[in-house]
Amino acid sequence: MVPRLPRPSAPSAPSTPTASGRRAARATGMGAALIAVAVMLTGCFGPTPDGGELGDGDFADDGCTSVVVATSSEKVNMLDALADAFKESPQHEQLDECATVRPINVSSGDATRFLTAGGDWPDDDTRRWPTMWSPASTVWTDRVAAAASPSLVGEPESFTHTPVVFGVPETMAKALGWPGTEIGIADFEALCQDPQGWASVGKPLWGSFKISKTNPNTSTTGLSAILMQSYEASGKTSDLTAEDVAAAAEFSRVFEECVIHYGDTTGKVLTRLYDETQNGAGGSGYVSAVALEETSLLNYNQGNPDSHTVQPGETLTPPKEKLVAVYPSGGSMWSDNPITVLGADWVTDVQATAGAAFAAFLQTDAAQEILPDYGFRPLDGAAPLGELFTTEYGVDPAGPAVTLPKPAVDVVSAAIDQWTQIRKPSSVLEVIDISGSMDEAIGDGRSKLDGAIEGAQSTLGHFRASDEVGVWAFTTGVESEAGQNIVVLRDVEPLASDRESVDASLDDLRFAHRDGTPLYDAIAAAYDEMIARAEPGRINAIVLLSDGQDTDSSISLDSLVARIGASAREGGDEAPVRIFPIAYGEGADTAALQRIAEATGGQWFDASDAAKIDLVFASVINNF
């Protein structure tokens, strides 16, 4: 079933949140004291919208109470269909005035940061401030309740669920004995540890075993995966403790060594895999297994790798090779997808009443029957699942055989703290455009260069002392040991205790000479530098920021792409260098930057709204 497009909807005037007349639910006492802890646990940098801006498009006023639902991307399509059905339900009929439910895409981890930080929702348009929240798991609502206030998250109640699985290209899964052989996380860990990689199972041409996982600070699947690793190492299927997590450190460290890079969303990883598969490069060369929710795998196999809202007339093309769901033999955690009316002070009584009616509707048979059409399982395990839940789409309706329960909040916190220490180390070169156009204002009292500097500075807290970090800037008319048109602010070396000096060096860019844009030459030089020093045990990457077109390079785009693409193919399996470009402002050459990212297996990021550069930098850095 092709998901439907959300209807335009809008708040009526009385229902628009305002600074006055709000219902207060501020964190106090111990809750307020824990805010700093929650912010630390959910990431040490600013919020990063999942999949773009916090709301898409304007809300046309339809005269009904607006009920905005902040939800993870994979549920937007389904919640829109449920919102349509709600309009015809008895629960809606009992309201004093009509209500329009509108889902917006905000990742679970990001919403957690927004809510625990206190203050208003970070969107200039108050019409997009949520009445309700539906993260992928009650893990997130538990953390907000502990760090801010239980009243802020109300009474979350699950309305659907989906297991966390590993999506493996079908050919690779068969080489591991799928579907007849049970496969566990320990089997993946063994392949990670074996220097022969795929050769250990008779497939030497496939190279090393590569895993893709999302960052547990922002992603439910990333968080579930690290907890599942601890369950596997402990041999338990329940009652996981912080001590069990600590004992699993070495097992998880080895598992993390196989990670190609961390992403902030599963959709970005799946989009890259889909593009590789469709273009004939063989997606299995990019990744061997992806930790994801079953519903995301179903979307991928239908041709919707990023789980976007399907537009009218849009045709989905299934991938040339599907992913099959490996339900780990040691068990899977489930994303239990709660929904709740927020106790935030911007939610009006009318909105809260309408939200409660929608939450009640989601528990009804009429709502539960809609869920399987969108790749989600009803609460009743005996309910029919429909045509999507078949081997044709890569899933087993009987899986998983073992369900792993959600651990206590302190155990979750221990797992995230451990991951911060044992995650795969990184070697990152940040390359910043300082051409003349970077002096342009971005509308918030800052120039583009100010935003770039502050965005880069905000990433430093993410890196450990052992991570390698370098910073270059480029424009015409300058020279350094790295070559013409490049300024070396910091060589790529362990960050150690050097954060303050790097911070000061970035500040110095405000006074730097600024002229032309030798974009391609700078990329070529940075790539050569990183290839020469790339290590197999690190995530080797270039983060590139540019706001314009190339104007002054000696190398063409085609030549650059051919050069870095050939290097990526020749011996790049063990220590690849991936480029993550940020297209900064409306003048950035997005097509060129996308080609450059794809040539190296990286991802490009859209910062066309230059005022949001801080958020985009944070999204990029989630990969490391």
Wavefront OBJ file of the C-alpha trace (Angstrom):
o trace
v 0.000 0.000 0.000
v 1.401 3.398 -0.958
v 1.237 5.806 1.983
v -0.946 8.833 1.461
v 0.115 12.456 1.447
v -0.668 14.448 4.595
v -3.447 16.964 4.254
v -2.692 20.659 4.713
v -3.903 21.590 8.150
v -3.684 24.508 10.488
v -4.488 25.749 13.897
v -7.518 27.895 14.338
v -6.779 31.234 15.927
v -7.863 30.299 19.451
v -5.692 27.158 19.401
v -2.418 28.731 18.380
v 0.073 28.602 21.271
v 0.860 32.002 22.736
v 3.040 33.283 25.523
v 0.019 33.912 27.712
v -2.663 31.558 28.936
v -0.406 28.523 28.863
v -0.689 25.611 31.221
v 2.531 25.535 33.236
v 4.504 22.331 33.639
v 8.034 23.456 34.352
v 10.724 21.178 35.723
v 11.353 21.835 39.381
v 13.384 20.420 42.236
v 15.301 17.257 41.411
v 13.900 17.220 37.860
v 15.490 20.569 37.100
v 18.764 19.431 38.610
v 18.793 16.450 36.272
v 18.360 18.508 33.102
v 22.108 18.919 32.652
v 22.578 15.159 32.987
v 19.941 14.444 30.342
v 21.443 16.921 27.908
v 24.819 15.279 28.403
v 23.381 11.819 27.834
v 21.510 12.797 24.715
v 24.467 14.530 23.111
v 26.895 17.295 23.798
v 25.869 19.527 20.966
v 22.770 21.346 19.780
v 19.570 19.842 18.438
v 19.568 18.289 15.009
v 16.274 17.941 13.160
v 15.789 14.510 11.679
v 15.363 14.678 7.954
v 15.190 18.419 7.553
v 13.272 21.206 9.182
v 10.902 20.782 12.079
v 7.821 21.248 9.921
v 7.237 21.085 6.179
v 5.133 23.731 4.513
v 2.579 26.225 5.801
v -0.476 25.219 7.806
v -3.595 26.374 6.017
v -6.317 27.358 8.496
v -9.170 24.823 8.268
v -11.081 26.189 11.248
v -10.298 23.192 13.468
v -8.120 22.819 16.540
v -4.577 22.006 15.452
v -2.997 18.963 17.116
v 0.622 18.707 16.009
v 2.331 15.385 16.705
v 6.147 15.371 16.831
v 7.111 11.905 15.652
v 9.989 9.910 14.219
v 10.143 9.891 10.409
v 8.977 6.323 9.819
v 5.586 7.034 11.438
v 4.667 10.235 9.555
v 2.894 8.421 6.710
v 0.987 6.155 9.066
v -0.044 8.911 11.471
v -1.364 10.938 8.579
v -3.625 8.033 7.574
v -4.685 7.611 11.199
v -5.442 11.331 11.370
v -7.804 10.938 8.405
v -9.556 8.033 10.081
v -9.784 9.940 13.367
v -11.940 12.596 11.668
v -14.600 9.922 11.091
v -14.346 8.307 14.525
v -16.658 8.421 17.555
v -13.773 9.883 19.544
v -13.715 12.884 17.203
v -17.485 13.183 17.217
v -17.456 13.646 20.997
v -15.248 16.759 20.816
v -16.870 20.179 21.180
v -15.050 21.390 18.063
v -13.313 19.666 15.184
v -9.631 18.818 15.427
v -6.977 18.292 12.759
v -4.009 16.099 13.607
v -0.794 16.884 11.774
v 2.398 14.826 12.251
v 5.795 16.498 11.858
v 9.138 14.745 11.593
v 11.392 15.117 14.655
v 13.744 12.332 15.712
v 13.206 10.795 19.124
v 16.598 11.860 20.438
v 16.188 15.426 19.207
v 12.765 15.807 20.807
v 14.247 14.477 24.036
v 16.870 17.231 23.991
v 14.310 19.908 23.182
v 12.056 18.868 26.049
v 14.748 18.368 28.678
v 16.471 21.648 27.854
v 13.477 23.669 29.097
v 12.032 26.740 27.442
v 10.055 26.896 24.235
v 10.068 24.488 21.315
v 12.891 25.505 18.915
v 10.794 26.581 15.934
v 10.044 30.166 14.988
v 6.534 29.209 13.846
v 4.510 28.481 16.980
v 1.881 26.703 14.884
v 4.344 23.800 14.568
v 4.868 23.421 18.303
v 3.641 19.956 19.255
v 0.608 19.102 21.307
v 1.628 15.438 21.295
v 4.817 13.433 21.096
v 5.266 9.964 19.633
v 8.894 8.835 19.906
v 9.895 5.391 18.718
v 10.307 4.071 22.244
v 9.274 4.752 25.831
v 13.013 4.801 26.567
v 12.873 8.455 25.495
v 9.773 9.411 27.485
v 11.319 7.745 30.553
v 14.430 9.863 30.163
v 12.477 13.109 29.845
v 10.396 12.168 32.882
v 13.565 11.521 34.888
v 15.475 14.581 33.706
v 12.722 17.194 33.521
v 9.333 16.294 34.960
v 6.960 13.336 34.672
v 4.129 15.782 34.021
v 5.915 17.070 30.925
v 5.479 13.738 29.132
v 2.041 12.999 30.571
v 0.959 9.380 30.363
v 2.619 7.724 27.352
v 0.813 4.707 25.964
v 2.056 2.425 23.224
v -0.224 2.093 20.190
v 1.977 0.011 17.888
v 5.333 -1.723 17.905
v 8.105 -2.934 15.604
v 11.149 -5.095 16.399
v 14.752 -4.000 15.911
v 16.474 -6.300 13.411
v 19.562 -6.390 11.235
v 18.882 -5.820 7.559
v 21.295 -7.863 5.422
v 21.448 -7.931 1.589
v 19.788 -11.203 0.626
v 22.856 -12.647 -1.118
v 24.990 -12.007 1.950
v 22.361 -13.394 4.309
v 22.262 -16.641 2.342
v 26.044 -16.917 2.656
v 25.524 -16.861 6.435
v 22.962 -19.677 6.227
v 19.780 -17.592 6.181
v 16.947 -18.492 6.380
v 17.600 -21.969 7.769
v 20.364 -21.078 10.231
v 19.930 -18.948 13.325
v 22.164 -15.867 13.244
v 23.046 -13.889 16.346
v 24.894 -10.704 17.175
v 27.786 -12.903 18.342
v 28.061 -14.248 14.771
v 28.388 -10.702 13.463
v 30.935 -9.937 16.191
v 32.992 -12.984 15.141
v 33.032 -11.779 11.537
v 34.153 -8.370 12.778
v 36.973 -9.907 14.787
v 38.155 -12.276 12.061
v 40.822 -10.547 9.902
v 39.611 -12.613 6.939
v 36.169 -11.026 7.115
v 33.870 -12.540 4.521
v 36.645 -14.904 3.401
v 36.039 -16.836 6.624
v 32.697 -17.975 5.199
v 34.010 -18.595 1.700
v 33.413 -15.159 0.174
v 36.867 -13.539 -0.109
v 35.775 -11.076 -2.790
v 33.393 -9.359 -0.392
v 36.186 -8.000 1.780
v 35.621 -7.010 5.390
v 32.335 -7.313 7.258
v 30.800 -3.826 7.555
v 28.028 -2.731 9.898
v 25.958 0.430 9.832
v 24.465 1.756 13.054
v 22.935 5.031 14.054
v 24.089 7.243 16.896
v 22.326 6.189 20.125
v 22.179 9.815 21.260
v 19.604 10.603 18.576
v 18.304 7.294 17.242
v 16.156 4.587 18.813
v 17.689 1.835 16.687
v 21.180 2.955 17.673
v 20.173 2.871 21.322
v 18.449 -0.507 21.008
v 21.465 -1.972 19.197
v 23.921 -1.175 21.981
v 21.522 -2.638 24.549
v 21.089 -5.773 22.431
v 24.883 -6.111 22.309
v 25.009 -6.087 26.112
v 22.210 -8.644 26.304
v 24.109 -10.880 23.870
v 27.406 -10.611 25.740
v 25.721 -11.332 29.071
v 23.753 -14.311 27.772
v 20.638 -12.832 29.357
v 17.172 -12.326 27.920
v 15.901 -10.165 30.784
v 16.995 -8.235 33.874
v 19.948 -6.513 32.213
v 21.961 -4.512 34.756
v 24.545 -1.736 34.621
v 27.098 -4.332 35.742
v 26.177 -6.491 32.723
v 26.744 -3.489 30.459
v 30.158 -2.878 32.004
v 31.127 -6.529 31.537
v 30.123 -6.361 27.852
v 32.550 -3.510 27.058
v 35.101 -5.600 25.137
v 32.438 -7.492 23.179
v 30.822 -4.213 22.151
v 34.163 -2.572 21.351
v 34.959 -5.333 18.847
v 31.475 -5.056 17.375
v 31.911 -1.299 16.947
v 35.121 -1.845 14.971
v 33.000 -3.036 12.036
v 30.987 0.180 11.874
v 31.551 2.139 8.652
v 30.326 5.346 10.269
v 27.536 6.338 12.589
v 24.523 8.136 11.192
v 21.969 10.366 12.845
v 19.128 8.573 11.040
v 18.685 5.117 9.530
v 17.067 6.736 6.488
v 20.305 8.387 5.371
v 22.204 5.112 5.547
v 19.457 3.256 3.679
v 19.286 5.951 1.006
v 23.005 5.552 0.381
v 22.649 1.763 0.219
v 19.674 2.061 -2.138
v 21.569 4.404 -4.492
v 24.573 2.057 -4.546
v 22.319 -0.902 -5.317
v 20.334 0.833 -8.054
v 23.414 2.239 -9.762
v 24.942 -1.194 -10.174
v 27.838 -0.634 -7.771
v 26.555 -3.352 -5.482
v 25.183 -2.090 -2.223
v 26.864 -4.966 -0.391
v 30.185 -3.236 -1.036
v 28.965 -0.355 1.113
v 27.587 -2.273 4.075
v 26.984 -5.881 5.154
v 24.366 -5.382 7.861
v 22.252 -2.446 9.006
v 20.685 -2.173 12.462
v 17.153 -0.912 11.832
v 13.518 -1.314 12.696
v 11.499 -3.910 10.819
v 9.222 -1.167 9.496
v 12.206 0.673 7.965
v 13.248 -2.531 6.214
v 9.744 -2.895 4.789
v 9.846 0.679 3.521
v 13.278 0.083 1.959
v 12.120 -3.013 0.126
v 9.178 -1.079 -1.310
v 11.535 1.598 -2.658
v 11.206 4.181 0.107
v 14.578 4.002 1.878
v 14.189 7.233 3.861
v 10.543 6.567 4.806
v 9.507 9.900 3.327
v 5.940 11.050 2.764
v 4.988 9.710 -0.653
v 3.647 12.423 -2.934
v 0.598 12.030 -5.236
v 1.705 10.398 -8.480
v 5.070 9.329 -7.066
v 6.175 5.862 -8.129
v 8.323 3.806 -5.779
v 10.952 1.531 -7.336
v 12.001 -1.464 -5.209
v 15.762 -2.013 -4.837
v 17.491 -4.461 -7.152
v 18.456 -6.505 -4.112
v 16.241 -6.490 -1.070
v 17.316 -6.536 2.537
v 16.173 -9.484 4.610
v 15.477 -9.200 8.310
v 17.820 -11.137 10.569
v 16.070 -11.472 13.912
v 19.053 -12.064 16.240
v 18.899 -15.483 17.896
v 19.638 -13.882 21.254
v 16.563 -11.678 20.939
v 15.352 -8.313 19.712
v 14.243 -5.213 21.502
v 11.035 -3.639 20.286
v 10.314 -0.007 19.545
v 7.033 0.338 21.431
v 5.998 3.682 19.889
v 4.111 5.490 22.633
v 2.030 8.604 22.125
v 1.285 11.186 24.761
v -0.177 14.648 25.245
v 2.620 16.934 26.372
v 2.296 18.843 29.612
v 4.204 21.728 28.040
v 3.048 25.241 28.820
v 2.308 26.023 25.159
v -0.369 23.306 24.894
v -3.862 24.727 25.390
v -6.664 22.902 27.182
v -8.569 22.533 23.915
v -5.546 21.011 22.206
v -4.947 18.676 25.148
v -8.536 17.444 25.008
v -8.326 16.831 21.269
v -4.968 15.087 21.678
v -6.370 12.783 24.349
v -9.233 11.873 22.008
v -6.749 11.020 19.237
v -4.688 8.896 21.645
v -7.857 7.021 22.652
v -8.745 6.461 18.999
v -5.349 4.852 18.345
v -6.255 2.032 20.733
v -9.411 1.114 18.800
v -9.795 -1.727 16.300
v -10.434 0.809 13.534
v -7.010 2.359 14.093
v -5.157 -0.895 14.754
v -6.341 -2.326 11.419
v -4.534 0.496 9.588
v -1.106 -0.165 11.105
v 0.048 -3.211 9.045
v -0.487 -1.315 5.787
v 2.358 0.949 6.904
v 4.713 -1.753 8.128
v 3.828 -1.583 11.829
v 2.490 -4.375 13.997
v -0.775 -4.034 15.970
v -0.675 -4.368 19.749
v -2.568 -7.661 19.532
v 0.011 -10.240 18.479
v -2.755 -12.463 17.083
v -4.089 -9.764 14.746
v -3.585 -10.345 10.997
v -0.507 -8.588 9.605
v -1.456 -8.341 5.952
v 0.469 -8.703 2.721
v 3.607 -6.720 3.632
v 4.704 -9.121 6.367
v 5.989 -11.867 4.081
v 9.316 -13.204 2.814
v 8.642 -11.316 -0.425
v 9.344 -8.141 1.525
v 12.148 -9.692 3.570
v 10.409 -10.279 6.906
v 9.179 -13.185 8.980
v 5.789 -12.529 10.601
v 6.681 -15.070 13.314
v 9.872 -13.235 14.324
v 11.496 -12.434 16.592
v 11.536 -15.618 18.651
v 12.874 -13.842 21.751
v 11.783 -10.438 23.033
v 14.281 -8.441 25.086
v 12.629 -6.140 27.634
v 13.486 -2.471 27.982
v 16.070 -2.058 30.777
v 15.814 0.456 33.602
v 16.769 4.088 32.970
v 20.096 3.761 34.791
v 21.050 0.792 32.601
v 20.215 2.745 29.448
v 22.357 5.631 30.696
v 25.227 3.258 31.460
v 25.062 1.824 27.937
v 25.183 5.276 26.329
v 28.077 6.328 28.552
v 29.934 3.161 27.596
v 29.314 3.667 23.897
v 30.843 7.144 24.140
v 34.055 5.499 25.336
v 34.183 2.359 23.146
v 32.709 3.658 19.896
v 34.970 3.431 16.863
v 37.583 6.212 17.006
v 37.544 8.856 14.298
v 39.984 10.890 12.246
v 38.215 13.954 10.861
v 39.470 16.879 8.793
v 37.086 19.851 8.752
v 37.531 21.970 5.610
v 35.849 25.391 5.669
v 35.190 27.772 2.776
v 36.287 31.323 3.740
v 35.687 32.965 0.361
v 34.294 36.500 0.130
v 30.667 35.395 -0.020
v 30.974 34.065 3.548
v 30.597 37.671 4.731
v 26.902 37.615 3.793
v 24.413 37.938 6.653
v 22.208 34.977 7.610
v 19.446 36.970 9.266
v 20.161 36.415 12.948
v 22.870 39.024 13.445
v 25.582 36.672 12.208
v 27.441 36.337 8.943
v 27.766 33.009 7.152
v 31.321 32.806 8.432
v 30.173 33.430 12.005
v 27.708 30.570 11.690
v 30.345 28.261 10.210
v 32.839 29.059 12.971
v 30.308 28.565 15.759
v 29.011 25.364 14.162
v 32.521 23.932 13.923
v 33.288 24.985 17.495
v 30.162 23.264 18.771
v 31.379 19.926 17.402
v 34.584 19.857 19.439
v 32.853 18.603 22.571
v 31.752 15.489 20.691
v 35.285 14.237 20.126
v 37.299 12.257 22.650
v 40.896 13.135 23.441
v 42.035 10.157 21.330
v 40.027 11.199 18.266
v 42.030 12.933 15.564
v 40.778 16.339 14.448
v 42.192 18.757 11.899
v 40.905 22.063 10.519
v 41.695 23.654 7.157
v 40.258 26.747 5.477
v 40.413 27.637 1.812
v 40.243 30.671 -0.453
v 42.491 32.169 -3.109
v 45.544 34.268 -2.276
v 46.764 32.221 0.695
v 49.390 29.505 1.066
v 50.562 26.994 3.670
v 52.478 23.729 3.965
v 49.333 22.046 2.572
v 49.613 24.023 -0.667
v 48.245 27.009 -2.509
v 44.892 28.457 -1.420
v 44.808 26.509 1.872
v 45.251 27.671 5.459
v 46.065 24.960 7.999
v 44.560 25.902 11.340
v 45.331 22.511 12.830
v 46.977 19.379 11.490
v 45.052 16.123 11.812
v 46.236 14.763 15.153
v 44.767 13.599 18.457
v 42.643 16.300 20.006
v 43.955 15.566 23.510
v 43.456 18.669 25.673
v 43.694 21.029 22.720
v 40.030 22.072 22.478
v 40.582 25.641 23.643
v 43.370 26.349 21.158
v 41.322 24.859 18.284
v 38.416 27.029 19.394
v 40.642 30.109 19.310
v 42.053 29.194 15.894
v 38.546 28.965 14.482
v 37.794 32.416 15.908
v 40.811 33.760 14.010
v 39.051 32.952 10.737
v 36.912 36.063 11.235
v 39.972 38.162 10.392
v 41.335 35.983 7.578
v 41.888 37.065 3.986
v 38.860 36.138 1.884
v 38.666 35.956 -1.895
v 37.795 33.245 -4.438
v 36.482 29.676 -4.133
v 38.963 26.955 -5.204
v 36.547 24.294 -4.001
v 37.665 21.303 -6.057
v 41.386 21.927 -5.482
v 40.801 22.117 -1.735
v 38.865 18.845 -1.741
v 41.569 17.127 -3.783
v 44.299 18.282 -1.387
v 42.279 17.296 1.689
v 41.491 13.885 0.235
v 45.142 13.216 -0.578
v 46.085 14.210 2.977
v 43.518 11.905 4.546
v 44.186 8.936 2.247
v 47.880 9.130 3.141
v 47.139 8.875 6.856
v 43.939 6.770 6.925
v 43.918 3.901 9.417
v 41.697 0.789 9.268
v 40.677 1.127 12.917
v 39.213 4.615 12.528
v 36.326 6.367 10.806
v 38.329 8.484 8.363
v 36.365 11.443 7.080
v 36.387 14.941 5.640
v 33.674 17.384 6.679
v 33.469 20.045 3.988
v 31.545 23.302 4.206
v 31.044 25.505 1.139
v 28.539 28.206 0.277
v 29.143 28.623 -3.441
v 30.232 27.391 -6.818
v 33.832 26.567 -7.648
v 35.482 29.569 -9.296
v 39.241 29.072 -9.090
v 40.291 25.410 -9.249
v 42.749 23.857 -11.633
v 40.927 20.501 -11.495
v 37.436 19.988 -12.929
v 34.548 18.357 -11.086
v 34.592 15.336 -13.406
v 38.318 14.858 -12.883
v 37.950 15.222 -9.120
v 35.118 12.689 -8.925
v 37.024 10.245 -11.121
v 40.132 10.642 -8.962
v 38.523 10.182 -5.563
v 36.180 7.513 -6.892
v 39.087 5.453 -8.227
v 40.943 5.827 -4.944
v 37.847 4.742 -3.021
v 37.596 1.600 -5.148
v 41.308 0.696 -5.092
v 42.227 -0.578 -1.676
v 39.688 1.627 0.054
v 37.846 -1.229 1.700
v 40.058 -1.381 4.779
v 40.531 2.343 5.425
v 38.120 4.354 3.281
v 37.989 8.131 3.483
v 34.451 9.444 3.172
v 33.495 13.031 2.422
v 30.530 14.675 4.166
v 29.819 17.997 2.423
v 27.553 20.699 3.866
v 25.826 22.770 1.172
v 25.733 26.125 2.974
v 23.224 28.752 1.845
v 21.156 29.020 -1.300
v 24.178 29.545 -3.573
v 25.917 26.268 -2.747
v 26.508 23.830 -5.603
v 24.394 21.012 -4.183
v 24.629 18.826 -7.281
v 28.430 18.907 -7.249
v 28.649 18.306 -3.507
v 26.277 15.363 -3.772
v 28.423 13.788 -6.501
v 31.528 14.220 -4.368
v 29.880 12.607 -1.339
v 28.562 9.668 -3.351
v 31.962 9.028 -4.955
v 33.403 8.278 -1.513
v 30.430 6.638 0.212
v 29.721 9.726 2.305
v 26.568 11.803 2.673
v 25.802 15.421 1.847
v 23.841 17.720 4.132
v 21.523 20.558 3.197
v 22.078 23.853 5.024
v 20.305 26.018 2.457
v 18.730 27.809 5.426
v 22.039 29.272 6.565
v 20.667 30.257 9.988
v 20.398 26.545 10.851
v 24.079 25.784 10.216
v 24.647 24.979 13.899
v 22.010 22.234 13.721
v 23.390 20.815 10.484
v 26.926 20.639 11.890
v 25.534 18.663 14.821
v 23.747 16.293 12.438
v 26.937 15.707 10.458
v 29.035 15.040 13.545
v 26.638 12.287 14.628
v 28.361 10.140 11.986
v 31.559 9.943 14.043
l 1 2 3 4 5 6 7 8 9 10 11 12 13 14 15 16 17 18 19 20 21 22 23 24 25 26 27 28 29 30 31 32 33 34 35 36 37 38 39 40 41 42 43 44 45 46 47 48 49 50 51 52 53 54 55 56 57 58 59 60 61 62 63 64 65 66 67 68 69 70 71 72 73 74 75 76 77 78 79 80 81 82 83 84 85 86 87 88 89 90 91 92 93 94 95 96 97 98 99 100 101 102 103 104 105 106 107 108 109 110 111 112 113 114 115 116 117 118 119 120 121 122 123 124 125 126 127 128 129 130 131 132 133 134 135 136 137 138 139 140 141 142 143 144 145 146 147 148 149 150 151 152 153 154 155 156 157 158 159 160 161 162 163 164 165 166 167 168 169 170 171 172 173 174 175 176 177 178 179 180 181 182 183 184 185 186 187 188 189 190 191 192 193 194 195 196 197 198 199 200 201 202 203 204 205 206 207 208 209 210 211 212 213 214 215 216 217 218 219 220 221 222 223 224 225 226 227 228 229 230 231 232 233 234 235 236 237 238 239 240 241 242 243 244 245 246 247 248 249 250 251 252 253 254 255 256 257 258 259 260 261 262 263 264 265 266 267 268 269 270 271 272 273 274 275 276 277 278 279 280 281 282 283 284 285 286 287 288 289 290 291 292 293 294 295 296 297 298 299 300 301 302 303 304 305 306 307 308 309 310 311 312 313 314 315 316 317 318 319 320 321 322 323 324 325 326 327 328 329 330 331 332 333 334 335 336 337 338 339 340 341 342 343 344 345 346 347 348 349 350 351 352 353 354 355 356 357 358 359 360 361 362 363 364 365 366 367 368 369 370 371 372 373 374 375 376 377 378 379 380 381 382 383 384 385 386 387 388 389 390 391 392 393 394 395 396 397 398 399 400 401 402 403 404 405 406 407 408 409 410 411 412 413 414 415 416 417 418 419 420 421 422 423 424 425 426 427 428 429 430 431 432 433 434 435 436 437 438 439 440 441 442 443 444 445 446 447 448 449 450 451 452 453 454 455 456 457 458 459 460 461 462 463 464 465 466 467 468 469 470 471 472 473 474 475 476 477 478 479 480 481 482 483 484 485 486 487 488 489 490 491 492 493 494 495 496 497 498 499 500 501 502 503 504 505 506 507 508 509 510 511 512 513 514 515 516 517 518 519 520 521 522 523 524 525 526 527 528 529 530 531 532 533 534 535 536 537 538 539 540 541 542 543 544 545 546 547 548 549 550 551 552 553 554 555 556 557 558 559 560 561 562 563 564 565 566 567 568 569 570 571 572 573 574 575 576 577 578 579 580 581 582 583 584 585 586 587 588 589 590 591 592 593 594 595 596 597 598 599 600 601 602 603 604 605 606 607 608 609 610 611 612 613 614 615 616 617 618 619 620 621 622 623 624
